[in-house]
Structure formats: structure tokens, C-alpha cells
Amino acid sequence: MVDYLKSKNVRVITVDSKKAISDLGSAKILNVVLLGAAIESGILDLTKDDIKEAIKEKVNPKFYDLNNQAIEYIKLN
């Protein structure tokens, strides 16, 4: 599927979701990993700092570190 999309000049961003879940310890955080990937690719007009600030404002503080790791995951792997 990826090769087909690339052959049609569609921009494809792939994320090894199983590895991300294993590394971060939770499948619940995968959406934040995908958001980080979209930001890292430049397709969103947001920065990681924008998202981190929103997380700080909206997410229970005990989950801040995990969300922060998820946002940074793609850059690290």
C-alpha cells in the first residue's frame, strides 16, 4: 500500500505503532505519537511547543511526561 501511494506522488508518513506502544508502554498514547509525527513532517502549522502547552493546560499533570515523550518520539526514533 505504501509503495502504491508513493507511486502516485502521495506523501506518506509511516510510524511503527507496535514499536511506539512497546517503547512508551501504552497504546492509549499512540494518537499523540501520530500528532508528533505530523508536526515533525511539517504538514501541520503547529509546533511541538504549541502541543506541549496545550497538553499542560488540558491533560492531568500525572500524564504530562508520557505525553511529552510521545510528542518527541518520532524525532528520537
mmCIF file of the N, C-alpha and C atoms, coordinates in Angstrom:
data_MODEL
# 
_entry.id   MODEL 
# 
loop_
_atom_site.group_PDB 
_atom_site.id 
_atom_site.type_symbol 
_atom_site.label_atom_id 
_atom_site.label_alt_id 
_atom_site.label_comp_id 
_atom_site.label_asym_id 
_atom_site.label_entity_id 
_atom_site.label_seq_id 
_atom_site.pdbx_PDB_ins_code 
_atom_site.Cartn_x 
_atom_site.Cartn_y 
_atom_site.Cartn_z 
_atom_site.occupancy 
_atom_site.B_iso_or_equiv 
_atom_site.pdbx_formal_charge 
_atom_site.auth_seq_id 
_atom_site.auth_comp_id 
_atom_site.auth_asym_id 
_atom_site.auth_atom_id 
_atom_site.pdbx_PDB_model_num 
ATOM 1   N N  . MET A 1 1  ? 0.823  -1.187 0.000  1.00 0.00 ? 1  MET A N  1 
ATOM 2   C CA . MET A 1 1  ? 0.000  0.000  0.000  1.00 0.00 ? 1  MET A CA 1 
ATOM 3   C C  . MET A 1 1  ? 0.871  1.258  0.000  1.00 0.00 ? 1  MET A C  1 
ATOM 4   N N  . VAL A 1 2  ? 1.902  1.274  0.833  1.00 0.00 ? 2  VAL A N  1 
ATOM 5   C CA . VAL A 1 2  ? 2.782  2.438  0.914  1.00 0.00 ? 2  VAL A CA 1 
ATOM 6   C C  . VAL A 1 2  ? 3.447  2.692  -0.433 1.00 0.00 ? 2  VAL A C  1 
ATOM 7   N N  . ASP A 1 3  ? 3.959  1.643  -1.048 1.00 0.00 ? 3  ASP A N  1 
ATOM 8   C CA . ASP A 1 3  ? 4.613  1.798  -2.353 1.00 0.00 ? 3  ASP A CA 1 
ATOM 9   C C  . ASP A 1 3  ? 3.637  2.324  -3.404 1.00 0.00 ? 3  ASP A C  1 
ATOM 10  N N  . TYR A 1 4  ? 2.417  1.822  -3.369 1.00 0.00 ? 4  TYR A N  1 
ATOM 11  C CA . TYR A 1 4  ? 1.402  2.290  -4.317 1.00 0.00 ? 4  TYR A CA 1 
ATOM 12  C C  . TYR A 1 4  ? 1.150  3.784  -4.128 1.00 0.00 ? 4  TYR A C  1 
ATOM 13  N N  . LEU A 1 5  ? 0.950  4.204  -2.892 1.00 0.00 ? 5  LEU A N  1 
ATOM 14  C CA . LEU A 1 5  ? 0.689  5.621  -2.633 1.00 0.00 ? 5  LEU A CA 1 
ATOM 15  C C  . LEU A 1 5  ? 1.870  6.494  -3.055 1.00 0.00 ? 5  LEU A C  1 
ATOM 16  N N  . LYS A 1 6  ? 3.074  6.034  -2.752 1.00 0.00 ? 6  LYS A N  1 
ATOM 17  C CA . LYS A 1 6  ? 4.262  6.792  -3.165 1.00 0.00 ? 6  LYS A CA 1 
ATOM 18  C C  . LYS A 1 6  ? 4.350  6.886  -4.686 1.00 0.00 ? 6  LYS A C  1 
ATOM 19  N N  . SER A 1 7  ? 3.955  5.817  -5.381 1.00 0.00 ? 7  SER A N  1 
ATOM 20  C CA . SER A 1 7  ? 3.996  5.832  -6.850 1.00 0.00 ? 7  SER A CA 1 
ATOM 21  C C  . SER A 1 7  ? 3.007  6.839  -7.429 1.00 0.00 ? 7  SER A C  1 
ATOM 22  N N  . LYS A 1 8  ? 2.015  7.202  -6.658 1.00 0.00 ? 8  LYS A N  1 
ATOM 23  C CA . LYS A 1 8  ? 1.011  8.188  -7.078 1.00 0.00 ? 8  LYS A CA 1 
ATOM 24  C C  . LYS A 1 8  ? 1.361  9.588  -6.579 1.00 0.00 ? 8  LYS A C  1 
ATOM 25  N N  . ASN A 1 9  ? 2.601  9.743  -6.097 1.00 0.00 ? 9  ASN A N  1 
ATOM 26  C CA . ASN A 1 9  ? 3.094  11.021 -5.573 1.00 0.00 ? 9  ASN A CA 1 
ATOM 27  C C  . ASN A 1 9  ? 2.300  11.523 -4.368 1.00 0.00 ? 9  ASN A C  1 
ATOM 28  N N  . VAL A 1 10 ? 1.834  10.587 -3.567 1.00 0.00 ? 10 VAL A N  1 
ATOM 29  C CA . VAL A 1 10 ? 1.168  10.922 -2.317 1.00 0.00 ? 10 VAL A CA 1 
ATOM 30  C C  . VAL A 1 10 ? 2.218  10.894 -1.219 1.00 0.00 ? 10 VAL A C  1 
ATOM 31  N N  . ARG A 1 11 ? 2.250  11.927 -0.408 1.00 0.00 ? 11 ARG A N  1 
ATOM 32  C CA . ARG A 1 11 ? 3.210  11.960 0.699  1.00 0.00 ? 11 ARG A CA 1 
ATOM 33  C C  . ARG A 1 11 ? 2.767  10.963 1.767  1.00 0.00 ? 11 ARG A C  1 
ATOM 34  N N  . VAL A 1 12 ? 3.664  10.077 2.137  1.00 0.00 ? 12 VAL A N  1 
ATOM 35  C CA . VAL A 1 12 ? 3.351  9.021  3.094  1.00 0.00 ? 12 VAL A CA 1 
ATOM 36  C C  . VAL A 1 12 ? 4.260  9.161  4.308  1.00 0.00 ? 12 VAL A C  1 
ATOM 37  N N  . ILE A 1 13 ? 3.645  9.165  5.467  1.00 0.00 ? 13 ILE A N  1 
ATOM 38  C CA . ILE A 1 13 ? 4.384  9.172  6.730  1.00 0.00 ? 13 ILE A CA 1 
ATOM 39  C C  . ILE A 1 13 ? 4.068  7.852  7.416  1.00 0.00 ? 13 ILE A C  1 
ATOM 40  N N  . THR A 1 14 ? 5.086  7.074  7.696  1.00 0.00 ? 14 THR A N  1 
ATOM 41  C CA . THR A 1 14 ? 4.853  5.798  8.364  1.00 0.00 ? 14 THR A CA 1 
ATOM 42  C C  . THR A 1 14 ? 5.376  5.858  9.793  1.00 0.00 ? 14 THR A C  1 
ATOM 43  N N  . VAL A 1 15 ? 4.658  5.185  10.667 1.00 0.00 ? 15 VAL A N  1 
ATOM 44  C CA . VAL A 1 15 ? 5.031  5.096  12.077 1.00 0.00 ? 15 VAL A CA 1 
ATOM 45  C C  . VAL A 1 15 ? 4.921  3.634  12.484 1.00 0.00 ? 15 VAL A C  1 
ATOM 46  N N  . ASP A 1 16 ? 5.952  3.105  13.085 1.00 0.00 ? 16 ASP A N  1 
ATOM 47  C CA . ASP A 1 16 ? 5.917  1.738  13.605 1.00 0.00 ? 16 ASP A CA 1 
ATOM 48  C C  . ASP A 1 16 ? 5.151  1.772  14.924 1.00 0.00 ? 16 ASP A C  1 
ATOM 49  N N  . SER A 1 17 ? 3.847  1.590  14.826 1.00 0.00 ? 17 SER A N  1 
ATOM 50  C CA . SER A 1 17 ? 2.987  1.737  16.002 1.00 0.00 ? 17 SER A CA 1 
ATOM 51  C C  . SER A 1 17 ? 3.270  0.682  17.065 1.00 0.00 ? 17 SER A C  1 
ATOM 52  N N  . LYS A 1 18 ? 3.583  -0.530 16.662 1.00 0.00 ? 18 LYS A N  1 
ATOM 53  C CA . LYS A 1 18 ? 3.890  -1.568 17.652 1.00 0.00 ? 18 LYS A CA 1 
ATOM 54  C C  . LYS A 1 18 ? 5.122  -1.198 18.461 1.00 0.00 ? 18 LYS A C  1 
ATOM 55  N N  . LYS A 1 19 ? 6.140  -0.652 17.789 1.00 0.00 ? 19 LYS A N  1 
ATOM 56  C CA . LYS A 1 19 ? 7.358  -0.240 18.484 1.00 0.00 ? 19 LYS A CA 1 
ATOM 57  C C  . LYS A 1 19 ? 7.071  0.939  19.412 1.00 0.00 ? 19 LYS A C  1 
ATOM 58  N N  . ALA A 1 20 ? 6.296  1.888  18.933 1.00 0.00 ? 20 ALA A N  1 
ATOM 59  C CA . ALA A 1 20 ? 5.956  3.051  19.758 1.00 0.00 ? 20 ALA A CA 1 
ATOM 60  C C  . ALA A 1 20 ? 5.205  2.621  21.015 1.00 0.00 ? 20 ALA A C  1 
ATOM 61  N N  . ILE A 1 21 ? 4.241  1.733  20.853 1.00 0.00 ? 21 ILE A N  1 
ATOM 62  C CA . ILE A 1 21 ? 3.477  1.241  22.004 1.00 0.00 ? 21 ILE A CA 1 
ATOM 63  C C  . ILE A 1 21 ? 4.396  0.508  22.968 1.00 0.00 ? 21 ILE A C  1 
ATOM 64  N N  . SER A 1 22 ? 5.263  -0.328 22.436 1.00 0.00 ? 22 SER A N  1 
ATOM 65  C CA . SER A 1 22 ? 6.203  -1.064 23.282 1.00 0.00 ? 22 SER A CA 1 
ATOM 66  C C  . SER A 1 22 ? 7.152  -0.115 24.012 1.00 0.00 ? 22 SER A C  1 
ATOM 67  N N  . ASP A 1 23 ? 7.696  0.854  23.288 1.00 0.00 ? 23 ASP A N  1 
ATOM 68  C CA . ASP A 1 23 ? 8.650  1.789  23.889 1.00 0.00 ? 23 ASP A CA 1 
ATOM 69  C C  . ASP A 1 23 ? 8.009  2.692  24.938 1.00 0.00 ? 23 ASP A C  1 
ATOM 70  N N  . LEU A 1 24 ? 6.780  3.129  24.675 1.00 0.00 ? 24 LEU A N  1 
ATOM 71  C CA . LEU A 1 24 ? 6.120  4.070  25.581 1.00 0.00 ? 24 LEU A CA 1 
ATOM 72  C C  . LEU A 1 24 ? 5.263  3.380  26.637 1.00 0.00 ? 24 LEU A C  1 
ATOM 73  N N  . GLY A 1 25 ? 4.926  2.121  26.395 1.00 0.00 ? 25 GLY A N  1 
ATOM 74  C CA . GLY A 1 25 ? 4.209  1.346  27.401 1.00 0.00 ? 25 GLY A CA 1 
ATOM 75  C C  . GLY A 1 25 ? 2.703  1.480  27.399 1.00 0.00 ? 25 GLY A C  1 
ATOM 76  N N  . SER A 1 26 ? 2.138  2.121  26.370 1.00 0.00 ? 26 SER A N  1 
ATOM 77  C CA . SER A 1 26 ? 0.686  2.275  26.343 1.00 0.00 ? 26 SER A CA 1 
ATOM 78  C C  . SER A 1 26 ? 0.199  2.528  24.921 1.00 0.00 ? 26 SER A C  1 
ATOM 79  N N  . ALA A 1 27 ? -0.845 1.811  24.540 1.00 0.00 ? 27 ALA A N  1 
ATOM 80  C CA . ALA A 1 27 ? -1.469 2.051  23.239 1.00 0.00 ? 27 ALA A CA 1 
ATOM 81  C C  . ALA A 1 27 ? -2.296 3.333  23.265 1.00 0.00 ? 27 ALA A C  1 
ATOM 82  N N  . LYS A 1 28 ? -2.700 3.755  24.450 1.00 0.00 ? 28 LYS A N  1 
ATOM 83  C CA . LYS A 1 28 ? -3.543 4.945  24.578 1.00 0.00 ? 28 LYS A CA 1 
ATOM 84  C C  . LYS A 1 28 ? -2.830 6.216  24.131 1.00 0.00 ? 28 LYS A C  1 
ATOM 85  N N  . ILE A 1 29 ? -1.522 6.188  24.080 1.00 0.00 ? 29 ILE A N  1 
ATOM 86  C CA . ILE A 1 29 ? -0.740 7.377  23.753 1.00 0.00 ? 29 ILE A CA 1 
ATOM 87  C C  . ILE A 1 29 ? -0.399 7.456  22.263 1.00 0.00 ? 29 ILE A C  1 
ATOM 88  N N  . LEU A 1 30 ? -0.789 6.455  21.491 1.00 0.00 ? 30 LEU A N  1 
ATOM 89  C CA . LEU A 1 30 ? -0.413 6.394  20.078 1.00 0.00 ? 30 LEU A CA 1 
ATOM 90  C C  . LEU A 1 30 ? -0.911 7.608  19.291 1.00 0.00 ? 30 LEU A C  1 
ATOM 91  N N  . ASN A 1 31 ? -2.088 8.113  19.613 1.00 0.00 ? 31 ASN A N  1 
ATOM 92  C CA . ASN A 1 31 ? -2.585 9.287  18.888 1.00 0.00 ? 31 ASN A CA 1 
ATOM 93  C C  . ASN A 1 31 ? -1.656 10.483 19.063 1.00 0.00 ? 31 ASN A C  1 
ATOM 94  N N  . VAL A 1 32 ? -1.025 10.608 20.212 1.00 0.00 ? 32 VAL A N  1 
ATOM 95  C CA . VAL A 1 32 ? -0.095 11.710 20.446 1.00 0.00 ? 32 VAL A CA 1 
ATOM 96  C C  . VAL A 1 32 ? 1.197  11.478 19.659 1.00 0.00 ? 32 VAL A C  1 
ATOM 97  N N  . VAL A 1 33 ? 1.620  10.228 19.546 1.00 0.00 ? 33 VAL A N  1 
ATOM 98  C CA . VAL A 1 33 ? 2.781  9.896  18.709 1.00 0.00 ? 33 VAL A CA 1 
ATOM 99  C C  . VAL A 1 33 ? 2.494  10.310 17.261 1.00 0.00 ? 33 VAL A C  1 
ATOM 100 N N  . LEU A 1 34 ? 1.308  9.993  16.772 1.00 0.00 ? 34 LEU A N  1 
ATOM 101 C CA . LEU A 1 34 ? 0.940  10.342 15.396 1.00 0.00 ? 34 LEU A CA 1 
ATOM 102 C C  . LEU A 1 34 ? 0.872  11.857 15.209 1.00 0.00 ? 34 LEU A C  1 
ATOM 103 N N  . LEU A 1 35 ? 0.383  12.560 16.209 1.00 0.00 ? 35 LEU A N  1 
ATOM 104 C CA . LEU A 1 35 ? 0.376  14.020 16.161 1.00 0.00 ? 35 LEU A CA 1 
ATOM 105 C C  . LEU A 1 35 ? 1.805  14.550 16.084 1.00 0.00 ? 35 LEU A C  1 
ATOM 106 N N  . GLY A 1 36 ? 2.689  13.988 16.885 1.00 0.00 ? 36 GLY A N  1 
ATOM 107 C CA . GLY A 1 36 ? 4.099  14.375 16.837 1.00 0.00 ? 36 GLY A CA 1 
ATOM 108 C C  . GLY A 1 36 ? 4.718  14.115 15.472 1.00 0.00 ? 36 GLY A C  1 
ATOM 109 N N  . ALA A 1 37 ? 4.346  12.998 14.857 1.00 0.00 ? 37 ALA A N  1 
ATOM 110 C CA . ALA A 1 37 ? 4.857  12.677 13.516 1.00 0.00 ? 37 ALA A CA 1 
ATOM 111 C C  . ALA A 1 37 ? 4.368  13.696 12.493 1.00 0.00 ? 37 ALA A C  1 
ATOM 112 N N  . ALA A 1 38 ? 3.110  14.074 12.597 1.00 0.00 ? 38 ALA A N  1 
ATOM 113 C CA . ALA A 1 38 ? 2.564  15.071 11.673 1.00 0.00 ? 38 ALA A CA 1 
ATOM 114 C C  . ALA A 1 38 ? 3.267  16.414 11.842 1.00 0.00 ? 38 ALA A C  1 
ATOM 115 N N  . ILE A 1 39 ? 3.529  16.793 13.075 1.00 0.00 ? 39 ILE A N  1 
ATOM 116 C CA . ILE A 1 39 ? 4.241  18.047 13.330 1.00 0.00 ? 39 ILE A CA 1 
ATOM 117 C C  . ILE A 1 39 ? 5.667  17.955 12.804 1.00 0.00 ? 39 ILE A C  1 
ATOM 118 N N  . GLU A 1 40 ? 6.339  16.859 13.091 1.00 0.00 ? 40 GLU A N  1 
ATOM 119 C CA . GLU A 1 40 ? 7.731  16.664 12.652 1.00 0.00 ? 40 GLU A CA 1 
ATOM 120 C C  . GLU A 1 40 ? 7.847  16.721 11.126 1.00 0.00 ? 40 GLU A C  1 
ATOM 121 N N  . SER A 1 41 ? 6.828  16.245 10.428 1.00 0.00 ? 41 SER A N  1 
ATOM 122 C CA . SER A 1 41 ? 6.856  16.232 8.962  1.00 0.00 ? 41 SER A CA 1 
ATOM 123 C C  . SER A 1 41 ? 6.627  17.612 8.358  1.00 0.00 ? 41 SER A C  1 
ATOM 124 N N  . GLY A 1 42 ? 6.087  18.514 9.150  1.00 0.00 ? 42 GLY A N  1 
ATOM 125 C CA . GLY A 1 42 ? 5.822  19.862 8.660  1.00 0.00 ? 42 GLY A CA 1 
ATOM 126 C C  . GLY A 1 42 ? 4.465  20.046 8.008  1.00 0.00 ? 42 GLY A C  1 
ATOM 127 N N  . ILE A 1 43 ? 3.597  19.036 8.065  1.00 0.00 ? 43 ILE A N  1 
ATOM 128 C CA . ILE A 1 43 ? 2.294  19.171 7.407  1.00 0.00 ? 43 ILE A CA 1 
ATOM 129 C C  . ILE A 1 43 ? 1.280  19.945 8.242  1.00 0.00 ? 43 ILE A C  1 
ATOM 130 N N  . LEU A 1 44 ? 1.577  20.160 9.511  1.00 0.00 ? 44 LEU A N  1 
ATOM 131 C CA . LEU A 1 44 ? 0.697  20.955 10.370 1.00 0.00 ? 44 LEU A CA 1 
ATOM 132 C C  . LEU A 1 44 ? 1.349  22.295 10.666 1.00 0.00 ? 44 LEU A C  1 
ATOM 133 N N  . ASP A 1 45 ? 0.539  23.303 10.769 1.00 0.00 ? 45 ASP A N  1 
ATOM 134 C CA . ASP A 1 45 ? 1.044  24.632 11.099 1.00 0.00 ? 45 ASP A CA 1 
ATOM 135 C C  . ASP A 1 45 ? 1.061  24.808 12.621 1.00 0.00 ? 45 ASP A C  1 
ATOM 136 N N  . LEU A 1 46 ? 1.681  23.846 13.288 1.00 0.00 ? 46 LEU A N  1 
ATOM 137 C CA . LEU A 1 46 ? 1.823  23.847 14.744 1.00 0.00 ? 46 LEU A CA 1 
ATOM 138 C C  . LEU A 1 46 ? 3.248  23.450 15.073 1.00 0.00 ? 46 LEU A C  1 
ATOM 139 N N  . THR A 1 47 ? 3.671  23.805 16.273 1.00 0.00 ? 47 THR A N  1 
ATOM 140 C CA . THR A 1 47 ? 4.972  23.345 16.747 1.00 0.00 ? 47 THR A CA 1 
ATOM 141 C C  . THR A 1 47 ? 4.751  22.362 17.886 1.00 0.00 ? 47 THR A C  1 
ATOM 142 N N  . LYS A 1 48 ? 5.784  21.625 18.193 1.00 0.00 ? 48 LYS A N  1 
ATOM 143 C CA . LYS A 1 48 ? 5.694  20.715 19.332 1.00 0.00 ? 48 LYS A CA 1 
ATOM 144 C C  . LYS A 1 48 ? 5.477  21.503 20.615 1.00 0.00 ? 48 LYS A C  1 
ATOM 145 N N  . ASP A 1 49 ? 6.056  22.689 20.701 1.00 0.00 ? 49 ASP A N  1 
ATOM 146 C CA . ASP A 1 49 ? 5.839  23.525 21.886 1.00 0.00 ? 49 ASP A CA 1 
ATOM 147 C C  . ASP A 1 49 ? 4.379  23.945 22.016 1.00 0.00 ? 49 ASP A C  1 
ATOM 148 N N  . ASP A 1 50 ? 3.699  24.212 20.889 1.00 0.00 ? 50 ASP A N  1 
ATOM 149 C CA . ASP A 1 50 ? 2.267  24.527 20.923 1.00 0.00 ? 50 ASP A CA 1 
ATOM 150 C C  . ASP A 1 50 ? 1.491  23.374 21.552 1.00 0.00 ? 50 ASP A C  1 
ATOM 151 N N  . ILE A 1 51 ? 1.794  22.165 21.111 1.00 0.00 ? 51 ILE A N  1 
ATOM 152 C CA . ILE A 1 51 ? 1.086  20.985 21.609 1.00 0.00 ? 51 ILE A CA 1 
ATOM 153 C C  . ILE A 1 51 ? 1.422  20.733 23.073 1.00 0.00 ? 51 ILE A C  1 
ATOM 154 N N  . LYS A 1 52 ? 2.692  20.885 23.433 1.00 0.00 ? 52 LYS A N  1 
ATOM 155 C CA . LYS A 1 52 ? 3.091  20.676 24.829 1.00 0.00 ? 52 LYS A CA 1 
ATOM 156 C C  . LYS A 1 52 ? 2.376  21.654 25.752 1.00 0.00 ? 52 LYS A C  1 
ATOM 157 N N  . GLU A 1 53 ? 2.210  22.884 25.310 1.00 0.00 ? 53 GLU A N  1 
ATOM 158 C CA . GLU A 1 53 ? 1.497  23.877 26.114 1.00 0.00 ? 53 GLU A CA 1 
ATOM 159 C C  . GLU A 1 53 ? 0.030  23.484 26.274 1.00 0.00 ? 53 GLU A C  1 
ATOM 160 N N  . ALA A 1 54 ? -0.587 23.025 25.192 1.00 0.00 ? 54 ALA A N  1 
ATOM 161 C CA . ALA A 1 54 ? -1.980 22.576 25.259 1.00 0.00 ? 54 ALA A CA 1 
ATOM 162 C C  . ALA A 1 54 ? -2.115 21.368 26.182 1.00 0.00 ? 54 ALA A C  1 
ATOM 163 N N  . ILE A 1 55 ? -1.168 20.454 26.114 1.00 0.00 ? 55 ILE A N  1 
ATOM 164 C CA . ILE A 1 55 ? -1.192 19.281 26.992 1.00 0.00 ? 55 ILE A CA 1 
ATOM 165 C C  . ILE A 1 55 ? -1.088 19.723 28.445 1.00 0.00 ? 55 ILE A C  1 
ATOM 166 N N  . LYS A 1 56 ? -0.200 20.663 28.704 1.00 0.00 ? 56 LYS A N  1 
ATOM 167 C CA . LYS A 1 56 ? -0.013 21.158 30.071 1.00 0.00 ? 56 LYS A CA 1 
ATOM 168 C C  . LYS A 1 56 ? -1.304 21.773 30.610 1.00 0.00 ? 56 LYS A C  1 
ATOM 169 N N  . GLU A 1 57 ? -2.047 22.462 29.733 1.00 0.00 ? 57 GLU A N  1 
ATOM 170 C CA . GLU A 1 57 ? -3.285 23.123 30.135 1.00 0.00 ? 57 GLU A CA 1 
ATOM 171 C C  . GLU A 1 57 ? -4.460 22.156 30.279 1.00 0.00 ? 57 GLU A C  1 
ATOM 172 N N  . LYS A 1 58 ? -4.497 21.103 29.463 1.00 0.00 ? 58 LYS A N  1 
ATOM 173 C CA . LYS A 1 58 ? -5.703 20.275 29.364 1.00 0.00 ? 58 LYS A CA 1 
ATOM 174 C C  . LYS A 1 58 ? -5.601 18.873 29.949 1.00 0.00 ? 58 LYS A C  1 
ATOM 175 N N  . VAL A 1 59 ? -4.389 18.350 30.089 1.00 0.00 ? 59 VAL A N  1 
ATOM 176 C CA . VAL A 1 59 ? -4.216 16.950 30.489 1.00 0.00 ? 59 VAL A CA 1 
ATOM 177 C C  . VAL A 1 59 ? -3.821 16.876 31.958 1.00 0.00 ? 59 VAL A C  1 
ATOM 178 N N  . ASN A 1 60 ? -4.313 15.851 32.620 1.00 0.00 ? 60 ASN A N  1 
ATOM 179 C CA . ASN A 1 60 ? -3.949 15.610 34.018 1.00 0.00 ? 60 ASN A CA 1 
ATOM 180 C C  . ASN A 1 60 ? -2.426 15.636 34.148 1.00 0.00 ? 60 ASN A C  1 
ATOM 181 N N  . PRO A 1 61 ? -1.892 16.389 35.110 1.00 0.00 ? 61 PRO A N  1 
ATOM 182 C CA . PRO A 1 61 ? -0.434 16.511 35.260 1.00 0.00 ? 61 PRO A CA 1 
ATOM 183 C C  . PRO A 1 61 ? 0.316  15.181 35.357 1.00 0.00 ? 61 PRO A C  1 
ATOM 184 N N  . LYS A 1 62 ? -0.319 14.156 35.892 1.00 0.00 ? 62 LYS A N  1 
ATOM 185 C CA . LYS A 1 62 ? 0.389  12.878 36.017 1.00 0.00 ? 62 LYS A CA 1 
ATOM 186 C C  . LYS A 1 62 ? 0.667  12.235 34.655 1.00 0.00 ? 62 LYS A C  1 
ATOM 187 N N  . PHE A 1 63 ? -0.011 12.703 33.607 1.00 0.00 ? 63 PHE A N  1 
ATOM 188 C CA . PHE A 1 63 ? 0.205  12.168 32.264 1.00 0.00 ? 63 PHE A CA 1 
ATOM 189 C C  . PHE A 1 63 ? 1.063  13.081 31.392 1.00 0.00 ? 63 PHE A C  1 
ATOM 190 N N  . TYR A 1 64 ? 1.530  14.205 31.935 1.00 0.00 ? 64 TYR A N  1 
ATOM 191 C CA . TYR A 1 64 ? 2.298  15.158 31.130 1.00 0.00 ? 64 TYR A CA 1 
ATOM 192 C C  . TYR A 1 64 ? 3.576  14.532 30.576 1.00 0.00 ? 64 TYR A C  1 
ATOM 193 N N  . ASP A 1 65 ? 4.348  13.866 31.414 1.00 0.00 ? 65 ASP A N  1 
ATOM 194 C CA . ASP A 1 65 ? 5.624  13.302 30.953 1.00 0.00 ? 65 ASP A CA 1 
ATOM 195 C C  . ASP A 1 65 ? 5.430  12.283 29.834 1.00 0.00 ? 65 ASP A C  1 
ATOM 196 N N  . LEU A 1 66 ? 4.433  11.419 29.969 1.00 0.00 ? 66 LEU A N  1 
ATOM 197 C CA . LEU A 1 66 ? 4.172  10.418 28.933 1.00 0.00 ? 66 LEU A CA 1 
ATOM 198 C C  . LEU A 1 66 ? 3.773  11.093 27.621 1.00 0.00 ? 66 LEU A C  1 
ATOM 199 N N  . ASN A 1 67 ? 2.912  12.098 27.702 1.00 0.00 ? 67 ASN A N  1 
ATOM 200 C CA . ASN A 1 67 ? 2.511  12.823 26.500 1.00 0.00 ? 67 ASN A CA 1 
ATOM 201 C C  . ASN A 1 67 ? 3.691  13.556 25.877 1.00 0.00 ? 67 ASN A C  1 
ATOM 202 N N  . ASN A 1 68 ? 4.544  14.121 26.698 1.00 0.00 ? 68 ASN A N  1 
ATOM 203 C CA . ASN A 1 68 ? 5.736  14.808 26.206 1.00 0.00 ? 68 ASN A CA 1 
ATOM 204 C C  . ASN A 1 68 ? 6.662  13.822 25.486 1.00 0.00 ? 68 ASN A C  1 
ATOM 205 N N  . GLN A 1 69 ? 6.840  12.647 26.048 1.00 0.00 ? 69 GLN A N  1 
ATOM 206 C CA . GLN A 1 69 ? 7.653  11.610 25.397 1.00 0.00 ? 69 GLN A CA 1 
ATOM 207 C C  . GLN A 1 69 ? 7.039  11.212 24.056 1.00 0.00 ? 69 GLN A C  1 
ATOM 208 N N  . ALA A 1 70 ? 5.716  11.124 24.024 1.00 0.00 ? 70 ALA A N  1 
ATOM 209 C CA . ALA A 1 70 ? 5.029  10.730 22.791 1.00 0.00 ? 70 ALA A CA 1 
ATOM 210 C C  . ALA A 1 70 ? 5.199  11.787 21.701 1.00 0.00 ? 70 ALA A C  1 
ATOM 211 N N  . ILE A 1 71 ? 5.107  13.061 22.064 1.00 0.00 ? 71 ILE A N  1 
ATOM 212 C CA . ILE A 1 71 ? 5.293  14.140 21.088 1.00 0.00 ? 71 ILE A CA 1 
ATOM 213 C C  . ILE A 1 71 ? 6.701  14.091 20.502 1.00 0.00 ? 71 ILE A C  1 
ATOM 214 N N  . GLU A 1 72 ? 7.682  13.786 21.326 1.00 0.00 ? 72 GLU A N  1 
ATOM 215 C CA . GLU A 1 72 ? 9.079  13.767 20.890 1.00 0.00 ? 72 GLU A CA 1 
ATOM 216 C C  . GLU A 1 72 ? 9.507  12.426 20.290 1.00 0.00 ? 72 GLU A C  1 
ATOM 217 N N  . TYR A 1 73 ? 8.653  11.423 20.330 1.00 0.00 ? 73 TYR A N  1 
ATOM 218 C CA . TYR A 1 73 ? 9.022  10.058 19.969 1.00 0.00 ? 73 TYR A CA 1 
ATOM 219 C C  . TYR A 1 73 ? 9.611  9.940  18.563 1.00 0.00 ? 73 TYR A C  1 
ATOM 220 N N  . ILE A 1 74 ? 8.981  10.537 17.579 1.00 0.00 ? 74 ILE A N  1 
ATOM 221 C CA . ILE A 1 74 ? 9.420  10.377 16.187 1.00 0.00 ? 74 ILE A CA 1 
ATOM 222 C C  . ILE A 1 74 ? 10.808 10.966 15.976 1.00 0.00 ? 74 ILE A C  1 
ATOM 223 N N  . LYS A 1 75 ? 11.097 12.088 16.589 1.00 0.00 ? 75 LYS A N  1 
ATOM 224 C CA . LYS A 1 75 ? 12.422 12.694 16.450 1.00 0.00 ? 75 LYS A CA 1 
ATOM 225 C C  . LYS A 1 75 ? 13.491 11.788 17.043 1.00 0.00 ? 75 LYS A C  1 
ATOM 226 N N  . LEU A 1 76 ? 13.138 11.058 18.087 1.00 0.00 ? 76 LEU A N  1 
ATOM 227 C CA . LEU A 1 76 ? 14.099 10.216 18.786 1.00 0.00 ? 76 LEU A CA 1 
ATOM 228 C C  . LEU A 1 76 ? 14.305 8.872  18.107 1.00 0.00 ? 76 LEU A C  1 
ATOM 229 N N  . ASN A 1 77 ? 13.366 8.442  17.282 1.00 0.00 ? 77 ASN A N  1 
ATOM 230 C CA . ASN A 1 77 ? 13.435 7.104  16.673 1.00 0.00 ? 77 ASN A CA 1 
ATOM 231 C C  . ASN A 1 77 ? 13.478 7.150  15.168 1.00 0.00 ? 77 ASN A C  1 
# 
